[in-house]
């Protein structure tokens, strides 16, 4: 699972459309009853045609549902 987080603000080009970003660690905390295989936090630079370079923050969680 992968989700954008609020570790950095939404970039100016999408800020008007963003209803909210997840808190850091929120994705993992929503799956406490799952086996968390890996959990990482990223801040990365991104660039789109017509948009200046900007930052995004995200969390990636690999998990297996306990049965």
C-alpha atoms as one frame of an Amber mdcrd trajectory, in Angstrom:
protein
   0.000   0.000   0.000   1.228   3.463  -0.813  -0.162   6.803   0.355   0.883
  10.462   0.245   1.476  11.973   3.690   1.573  15.406   5.278   5.283  15.293
   6.108   5.587  17.982   3.426   2.671  20.177   2.266   0.813  19.358  -0.934
   2.591  20.835  -3.956   1.166  24.120  -5.250  -0.243  22.554  -8.422  -2.472
  20.092  -6.559  -3.043  21.930  -3.256  -6.450  23.354  -4.320  -7.696  19.801
  -4.975  -6.254  18.024  -1.943  -8.881  17.285   0.703  -6.290  15.896   3.080
  -3.089  13.954   3.319  -2.477  11.038   5.652  -0.442  11.532   8.799   2.990
   9.934   8.880   2.500   6.343  10.059  -1.288   6.432   9.642  -1.347   3.686
   7.025   0.570   1.298   9.278  -1.538   2.194  12.318  -4.696   1.293  10.377
  -3.343  -2.238   9.916  -2.179  -3.148  13.419  -3.886  -6.535  13.175  -1.909
  -7.350  10.002   1.610  -8.736   9.779   3.699  -5.723   8.700   6.428  -7.038
   6.404   7.960  -3.635   5.687   7.125   0.000   6.295   9.021   2.911   4.779
   8.718   6.675   4.645   9.867   8.646   1.599  10.293  12.276   0.627  11.021
  12.581  -3.060  11.355  15.225  -5.730   8.893  15.087  -8.616   8.457  17.006
 -11.857   5.628  17.134 -14.394   5.376  18.906 -17.753   4.556  22.548 -17.078
   5.074  22.210 -13.301   8.247  23.120 -11.421  10.097  20.504  -9.387   8.377
  19.869  -6.069   8.385  17.444  -3.152   6.008  14.672  -2.155   6.053  12.621
   1.033   4.686   9.106   1.191   4.515   5.935   3.240   4.726   2.474   1.738
   3.572  -0.550   3.705   3.782  -4.178   2.673   1.542  -6.251   4.898  -0.131
  -9.637   5.063  -3.551 -10.034   6.603  -3.531 -12.401   9.573  -5.960 -15.263
   9.141
